[in-house]
């Protein structure tokens, strides 16, 4: 399986959870970023340095009724 990635040039103050929130809209998805970047394991803060790979993941399916007008939900 070939994984596609975006790249992120880290700055001081970046953290895996904040990057997950920025790219995925959910900080709990930071495991994808940590798995793609073993050098981040155990580091809470991502200081300026090597480029971070951000895996492109399929978005989770929307719950039923999301995006529908109230009378259709």
Jmol script that loads the backbone (N, CA, C; Angstrom):
load data "model"
ATOM      1  N   UNK A   1       0.842  -1.185   0.000  1.00  0.00           N
ATOM      2  CA  UNK A   1       0.000   0.000   0.000  1.00  0.00           C
ATOM      3  C   UNK A   1       0.881   1.240   0.000  1.00  0.00           C
ATOM      4  N   UNK A   2       0.648   2.130  -0.938  1.00  0.00           N
ATOM      5  CA  UNK A   2       1.431   3.364  -1.054  1.00  0.00           C
ATOM      6  C   UNK A   2       0.676   4.471  -0.331  1.00  0.00           C
ATOM      7  N   UNK A   3       1.381   5.094   0.606  1.00  0.00           N
ATOM      8  CA  UNK A   3       0.785   6.176   1.385  1.00  0.00           C
ATOM      9  C   UNK A   3       1.205   7.500   0.767  1.00  0.00           C
ATOM     10  N   UNK A   4       0.262   8.410   0.650  1.00  0.00           N
ATOM     11  CA  UNK A   4       0.570   9.749   0.158  1.00  0.00           C
ATOM     12  C   UNK A   4       0.687  10.686   1.348  1.00  0.00           C
ATOM     13  N   UNK A   5       1.559  11.681   1.219  1.00  0.00           N
ATOM     14  CA  UNK A   5       1.837  12.594   2.312  1.00  0.00           C
ATOM     15  C   UNK A   5       1.816  14.038   1.845  1.00  0.00           C
ATOM     16  N   UNK A   6       1.446  14.903   2.750  1.00  0.00           N
ATOM     17  CA  UNK A   6       1.723  16.328   2.650  1.00  0.00           C
ATOM     18  C   UNK A   6       2.988  16.534   3.458  1.00  0.00           C
ATOM     19  N   UNK A   7       3.648  17.639   3.293  1.00  0.00           N
ATOM     20  CA  UNK A   7       4.806  17.933   4.133  1.00  0.00           C
ATOM     21  C   UNK A   7       4.535  19.198   4.924  1.00  0.00           C
ATOM     22  N   UNK A   8       5.115  19.231   6.119  1.00  0.00           N
ATOM     23  CA  UNK A   8       4.948  20.376   7.003  1.00  0.00           C
ATOM     24  C   UNK A   8       6.324  20.755   7.533  1.00  0.00           C
ATOM     25  N   UNK A   9       6.709  22.007   7.332  1.00  0.00           N
ATOM     26  CA  UNK A   9       7.972  22.495   7.893  1.00  0.00           C
ATOM     27  C   UNK A   9       7.675  22.998   9.305  1.00  0.00           C
ATOM     28  N   UNK A  10       8.160  22.287  10.323  1.00  0.00           N
ATOM     29  CA  UNK A  10       7.790  22.646  11.690  1.00  0.00           C
ATOM     30  C   UNK A  10       8.388  23.974  12.148  1.00  0.00           C
ATOM     31  N   UNK A  11       7.667  24.598  13.056  1.00  0.00           N
ATOM     32  CA  UNK A  11       8.141  25.801  13.714  1.00  0.00           C
ATOM     33  C   UNK A  11       8.083  25.552  15.216  1.00  0.00           C
ATOM     34  N   UNK A  12       8.776  26.372  15.966  1.00  0.00           N
ATOM     35  CA  UNK A  12       8.746  26.210  17.422  1.00  0.00           C
ATOM     36  C   UNK A  12       7.306  26.293  17.912  1.00  0.00           C
ATOM     37  N   UNK A  13       6.961  25.385  18.806  1.00  0.00           N
ATOM     38  CA  UNK A  13       5.630  25.360  19.365  1.00  0.00           C
ATOM     39  C   UNK A  13       4.698  24.362  18.699  1.00  0.00           C
ATOM     40  N   UNK A  14       5.090  23.816  17.538  1.00  0.00           N
ATOM     41  CA  UNK A  14       4.263  22.785  16.913  1.00  0.00           C
ATOM     42  C   UNK A  14       4.252  21.551  17.803  1.00  0.00           C
ATOM     43  N   UNK A  15       3.119  20.881  17.847  1.00  0.00           N
ATOM     44  CA  UNK A  15       2.985  19.613  18.574  1.00  0.00           C
ATOM     45  C   UNK A  15       2.185  18.667  17.690  1.00  0.00           C
ATOM     46  N   UNK A  16       2.406  17.364  17.823  1.00  0.00           N
ATOM     47  CA  UNK A  16       1.658  16.422  16.983  1.00  0.00           C
ATOM     48  C   UNK A  16       0.140  16.588  17.095  1.00  0.00           C
ATOM     49  N   UNK A  17      -0.369  16.850  18.295  1.00  0.00           N
ATOM     50  CA  UNK A  17      -1.821  16.999  18.435  1.00  0.00           C
ATOM     51  C   UNK A  17      -2.331  18.255  17.721  1.00  0.00           C
ATOM     52  N   UNK A  18      -1.552  19.331  17.772  1.00  0.00           N
ATOM     53  CA  UNK A  18      -1.955  20.557  17.085  1.00  0.00           C
ATOM     54  C   UNK A  18      -1.897  20.388  15.569  1.00  0.00           C
ATOM     55  N   UNK A  19      -0.884  19.641  15.100  1.00  0.00           N
ATOM     56  CA  UNK A  19      -0.804  19.381  13.666  1.00  0.00           C
ATOM     57  C   UNK A  19      -1.981  18.525  13.207  1.00  0.00           C
ATOM     58  N   UNK A  20      -2.347  17.531  14.006  1.00  0.00           N
ATOM     59  CA  UNK A  20      -3.495  16.684  13.663  1.00  0.00           C
ATOM     60  C   UNK A  20      -4.770  17.527  13.605  1.00  0.00           C
ATOM     61  N   UNK A  21      -4.938  18.420  14.548  1.00  0.00           N
ATOM     62  CA  UNK A  21      -6.116  19.288  14.540  1.00  0.00           C
ATOM     63  C   UNK A  21      -6.117  20.176  13.295  1.00  0.00           C
ATOM     64  N   UNK A  22      -4.943  20.713  12.965  1.00  0.00           N
ATOM     65  CA  UNK A  22      -4.825  21.606  11.806  1.00  0.00           C
ATOM     66  C   UNK A  22      -5.151  20.878  10.503  1.00  0.00           C
ATOM     67  N   UNK A  23      -4.565  19.684  10.315  1.00  0.00           N
ATOM     68  CA  UNK A  23      -4.717  18.981   9.045  1.00  0.00           C
ATOM     69  C   UNK A  23      -5.949  18.083   8.976  1.00  0.00           C
ATOM     70  N   UNK A  24      -6.378  17.528  10.112  1.00  0.00           N
ATOM     71  CA  UNK A  24      -7.487  16.575  10.104  1.00  0.00           C
ATOM     72  C   UNK A  24      -8.736  17.099  10.800  1.00  0.00           C
ATOM     73  N   UNK A  25      -8.597  18.197  11.555  1.00  0.00           N
ATOM     74  CA  UNK A  25      -9.734  18.705  12.300  1.00  0.00           C
ATOM     75  C   UNK A  25     -10.012  17.925  13.574  1.00  0.00           C
ATOM     76  N   UNK A  26      -9.071  17.060  13.976  1.00  0.00           N
ATOM     77  CA  UNK A  26      -9.260  16.206  15.150  1.00  0.00           C
ATOM     78  C   UNK A  26      -7.894  15.886  15.756  1.00  0.00           C
ATOM     79  N   UNK A  27      -7.616  16.433  16.930  1.00  0.00           N
ATOM     80  CA  UNK A  27      -6.333  16.207  17.588  1.00  0.00           C
ATOM     81  C   UNK A  27      -6.110  14.738  17.926  1.00  0.00           C
ATOM     82  N   UNK A  28      -7.181  13.976  18.068  1.00  0.00           N
ATOM     83  CA  UNK A  28      -7.052  12.554  18.398  1.00  0.00           C
ATOM     84  C   UNK A  28      -6.482  11.734  17.249  1.00  0.00           C
ATOM     85  N   UNK A  29      -6.349  12.317  16.077  1.00  0.00           N
ATOM     86  CA  UNK A  29      -5.800  11.620  14.914  1.00  0.00           C
ATOM     87  C   UNK A  29      -4.276  11.753  14.828  1.00  0.00           C
ATOM     88  N   UNK A  30      -3.636  12.248  15.897  1.00  0.00           N
ATOM     89  CA  UNK A  30      -2.191  12.467  15.837  1.00  0.00           C
ATOM     90  C   UNK A  30      -1.400  11.177  15.661  1.00  0.00           C
ATOM     91  N   UNK A  31      -1.987  10.026  15.941  1.00  0.00           N
ATOM     92  CA  UNK A  31      -1.301   8.751  15.747  1.00  0.00           C
ATOM     93  C   UNK A  31      -0.842   8.561  14.315  1.00  0.00           C
ATOM     94  N   UNK A  32      -1.600   9.061  13.342  1.00  0.00           N
ATOM     95  CA  UNK A  32      -1.194   8.959  11.933  1.00  0.00           C
ATOM     96  C   UNK A  32       0.115   9.711  11.708  1.00  0.00           C
ATOM     97  N   UNK A  33       0.223  10.875  12.314  1.00  0.00           N
ATOM     98  CA  UNK A  33       1.430  11.692  12.155  1.00  0.00           C
ATOM     99  C   UNK A  33       2.600  11.051  12.881  1.00  0.00           C
ATOM    100  N   UNK A  34       2.369  10.546  14.087  1.00  0.00           N
ATOM    101  CA  UNK A  34       3.449   9.902  14.844  1.00  0.00           C
ATOM    102  C   UNK A  34       3.944   8.643  14.147  1.00  0.00           C
ATOM    103  N   UNK A  35       3.047   7.855  13.578  1.00  0.00           N
ATOM    104  CA  UNK A  35       3.464   6.637  12.873  1.00  0.00           C
ATOM    105  C   UNK A  35       4.296   6.946  11.642  1.00  0.00           C
ATOM    106  N   UNK A  36       4.007   8.040  10.966  1.00  0.00           N
ATOM    107  CA  UNK A  36       4.746   8.422   9.762  1.00  0.00           C
ATOM    108  C   UNK A  36       6.069   9.114  10.080  1.00  0.00           C
ATOM    109  N   UNK A  37       6.248   9.517  11.336  1.00  0.00           N
ATOM    110  CA  UNK A  37       7.444  10.269  11.742  1.00  0.00           C
ATOM    111  C   UNK A  37       7.998   9.702  13.041  1.00  0.00           C
ATOM    112  N   UNK A  38       8.677   8.546  12.982  1.00  0.00           N
ATOM    113  CA  UNK A  38       9.167   7.915  14.213  1.00  0.00           C
ATOM    114  C   UNK A  38      10.075   8.825  15.044  1.00  0.00           C
ATOM    115  N   UNK A  39      10.727   9.788  14.411  1.00  0.00           N
ATOM    116  CA  UNK A  39      11.608  10.693  15.163  1.00  0.00           C
ATOM    117  C   UNK A  39      10.835  11.585  16.134  1.00  0.00           C
ATOM    118  N   UNK A  40       9.510  11.650  16.008  1.00  0.00           N
ATOM    119  CA  UNK A  40       8.707  12.469  16.919  1.00  0.00           C
ATOM    120  C   UNK A  40       8.267  11.711  18.162  1.00  0.00           C
ATOM    121  N   UNK A  41       8.361  10.392  18.152  1.00  0.00           N
ATOM    122  CA  UNK A  41       7.879   9.593  19.275  1.00  0.00           C
ATOM    123  C   UNK A  41       8.513  10.064  20.581  1.00  0.00           C
ATOM    124  N   UNK A  42       7.670  10.306  21.563  1.00  0.00           N
ATOM    125  CA  UNK A  42       8.148  10.706  22.876  1.00  0.00           C
ATOM    126  C   UNK A  42       8.440  12.194  22.995  1.00  0.00           C
ATOM    127  N   UNK A  43       8.381  12.916  21.907  1.00  0.00           N
ATOM    128  CA  UNK A  43       8.633  14.354  21.943  1.00  0.00           C
ATOM    129  C   UNK A  43       7.308  15.091  21.913  1.00  0.00           C
ATOM    130  N   UNK A  44       7.042  15.835  22.970  1.00  0.00           N
ATOM    131  CA  UNK A  44       5.785  16.579  23.016  1.00  0.00           C
ATOM    132  C   UNK A  44       5.826  17.783  22.088  1.00  0.00           C
ATOM    133  N   UNK A  45       6.957  18.456  22.017  1.00  0.00           N
ATOM    134  CA  UNK A  45       7.100  19.650  21.187  1.00  0.00           C
ATOM    135  C   UNK A  45       7.910  19.303  19.950  1.00  0.00           C
ATOM    136  N   UNK A  46       7.438  19.749  18.795  1.00  0.00           N
ATOM    137  CA  UNK A  46       8.153  19.544  17.546  1.00  0.00           C
ATOM    138  C   UNK A  46       8.878  20.843  17.239  1.00  0.00           C
ATOM    139  N   UNK A  47      10.158  20.888  17.533  1.00  0.00           N
ATOM    140  CA  UNK A  47      10.936  22.103  17.299  1.00  0.00           C
ATOM    141  C   UNK A  47      11.238  22.247  15.813  1.00  0.00           C
ATOM    142  N   UNK A  48      11.643  23.441  15.392  1.00  0.00           N
ATOM    143  CA  UNK A  48      12.033  23.646  14.001  1.00  0.00           C
ATOM    144  C   UNK A  48      13.088  22.627  13.621  1.00  0.00           C
ATOM    145  N   UNK A  49      12.959  22.039  12.479  1.00  0.00           N
ATOM    146  CA  UNK A  49      13.904  21.005  12.089  1.00  0.00           C
ATOM    147  C   UNK A  49      13.433  20.249  10.876  1.00  0.00           C
ATOM    148  N   UNK A  50      13.591  18.908  10.896  1.00  0.00           N
ATOM    149  CA  UNK A  50      13.250  18.112   9.710  1.00  0.00           C
ATOM    150  C   UNK A  50      11.773  18.254   9.330  1.00  0.00           C
ATOM    151  N   UNK A  51      11.530  18.167   8.048  1.00  0.00           N
ATOM    152  CA  UNK A  51      10.167  18.217   7.538  1.00  0.00           C
ATOM    153  C   UNK A  51       9.361  17.064   8.115  1.00  0.00           C
ATOM    154  N   UNK A  52       8.124  17.333   8.453  1.00  0.00           N
ATOM    155  CA  UNK A  52       7.225  16.327   9.012  1.00  0.00           C
ATOM    156  C   UNK A  52       6.295  15.857   7.898  1.00  0.00           C
ATOM    157  N   UNK A  53       6.146  14.531   7.792  1.00  0.00           N
ATOM    158  CA  UNK A  53       5.222  13.959   6.820  1.00  0.00           C
ATOM    159  C   UNK A  53       3.828  13.903   7.451  1.00  0.00           C
ATOM    160  N   UNK A  54       2.850  14.403   6.724  1.00  0.00           N
ATOM    161  CA  UNK A  54       1.454  14.377   7.168  1.00  0.00           C
ATOM    162  C   UNK A  54       0.709  13.422   6.232  1.00  0.00           C
ATOM    163  N   UNK A  55       0.371  12.211   6.725  1.00  0.00           N
ATOM    164  CA  UNK A  55      -0.328  11.263   5.851  1.00  0.00           C
ATOM    165  C   UNK A  55      -1.690  11.801   5.404  1.00  0.00           C
ATOM    166  N   UNK A  56      -2.006  11.551   4.162  1.00  0.00           N
ATOM    167  CA  UNK A  56      -3.328  11.892   3.654  1.00  0.00           C
ATOM    168  C   UNK A  56      -4.224  10.710   3.987  1.00  0.00           C
ATOM    169  N   UNK A  57      -5.245  10.965   4.810  1.00  0.00           N
ATOM    170  CA  UNK A  57      -6.146   9.895   5.234  1.00  0.00           C
ATOM    171  C   UNK A  57      -7.545  10.174   4.715  1.00  0.00           C
ATOM    172  N   UNK A  58      -8.305   9.114   4.573  1.00  0.00           N
ATOM    173  CA  UNK A  58      -9.702   9.275   4.182  1.00  0.00           C
ATOM    174  C   UNK A  58     -10.465   9.867   5.354  1.00  0.00           C
ATOM    175  N   UNK A  59     -11.300  10.857   5.100  1.00  0.00           N
ATOM    176  CA  UNK A  59     -12.080  11.422   6.205  1.00  0.00           C
ATOM    177  C   UNK A  59     -13.103  10.397   6.696  1.00  0.00           C
ATOM    178  N   UNK A  60     -13.413  10.425   7.976  1.00  0.00           N
ATOM    179  CA  UNK A  60     -14.443   9.503   8.474  1.00  0.00           C
ATOM    180  C   UNK A  60     -15.791   9.876   7.867  1.00  0.00           C
ATOM    181  N   UNK A  61     -16.666   8.899   7.702  1.00  0.00           N
ATOM    182  CA  UNK A  61     -17.978   9.228   7.140  1.00  0.00           C
ATOM    183  C   UNK A  61     -18.746  10.161   8.066  1.00  0.00           C
ATOM    184  N   UNK A  62     -19.491  11.045   7.477  1.00  0.00           N
ATOM    185  CA  UNK A  62     -20.293  11.988   8.267  1.00  0.00           C
ATOM    186  C   UNK A  62     -21.439  11.230   8.934  1.00  0.00           C
ATOM    187  N   UNK A  63     -21.760  11.604  10.165  1.00  0.00           N
ATOM    188  CA  UNK A  63     -22.916  10.973  10.817  1.00  0.00           C
ATOM    189  C   UNK A  63     -24.186  11.243  10.023  1.00  0.00           C
ATOM    190  N   UNK A  64     -25.170  10.366  10.127  1.00  0.00           N
ATOM    191  CA  UNK A  64     -26.423  10.584   9.389  1.00  0.00           C
ATOM    192  C   UNK A  64     -27.030  11.941   9.718  1.00  0.00           C
ATOM    193  N   UNK A  65     -27.476  12.616   8.690  1.00  0.00           N
ATOM    194  CA  UNK A  65     -28.146  13.891   8.879  1.00  0.00           C
ATOM    195  C   UNK A  65     -27.228  15.100   8.844  1.00  0.00           C
ATOM    196  N   UNK A  66     -25.913  14.900   8.887  1.00  0.00           N
ATOM    197  CA  UNK A  66     -24.993  16.051   8.856  1.00  0.00           C
ATOM    198  C   UNK A  66     -25.032  16.669   7.469  1.00  0.00           C
ATOM    199  N   UNK A  67     -25.186  17.959   7.431  1.00  0.00           N
ATOM    200  CA  UNK A  67     -25.219  18.685   6.180  1.00  0.00           C
ATOM    201  C   UNK A  67     -26.621  18.790   5.582  1.00  0.00           C
ATOM    202  N   UNK A  68     -27.588  18.136   6.195  1.00  0.00           N
ATOM    203  CA  UNK A  68     -28.955  18.227   5.718  1.00  0.00           C
ATOM    204  C   UNK A  68     -29.681  19.347   6.443  1.00  0.00           C
ATOM    205  N   UNK A  69     -30.662  19.953   5.816  1.00  0.00           N
ATOM    206  CA  UNK A  69     -31.448  20.958   6.509  1.00  0.00           C
ATOM    207  C   UNK A  69     -32.196  20.308   7.675  1.00  0.00           C
ATOM    208  N   UNK A  70     -32.538  21.053   8.711  1.00  0.00           N
ATOM    209  CA  UNK A  70     -33.166  20.484   9.903  1.00  0.00           C
ATOM    210  C   UNK A  70     -34.410  19.641   9.615  1.00  0.00           C
ATOM    211  N   UNK A  71     -35.199  20.009   8.624  1.00  0.00           N
ATOM    212  CA  UNK A  71     -36.422  19.255   8.347  1.00  0.00           C
ATOM    213  C   UNK A  71     -36.143  17.938   7.632  1.00  0.00           C
ATOM    214  N   UNK A  72     -34.871  17.728   7.160  1.00  0.00           N
ATOM    215  CA  UNK A  72     -34.510  16.471   6.503  1.00  0.00           C
ATOM    216  C   UNK A  72     -33.657  15.581   7.383  1.00  0.00           C
ATOM    217  N   UNK A  73     -33.103  16.121   8.448  1.00  0.00           N
ATOM    218  CA  UNK A  73     -32.177  15.359   9.310  1.00  0.00           C
ATOM    219  C   UNK A  73     -32.876  14.299  10.121  1.00  0.00           C
TER     220      UNK A  73
END
end "model"
wireframe off; spacefill off
backbone 0.3
color backbone group
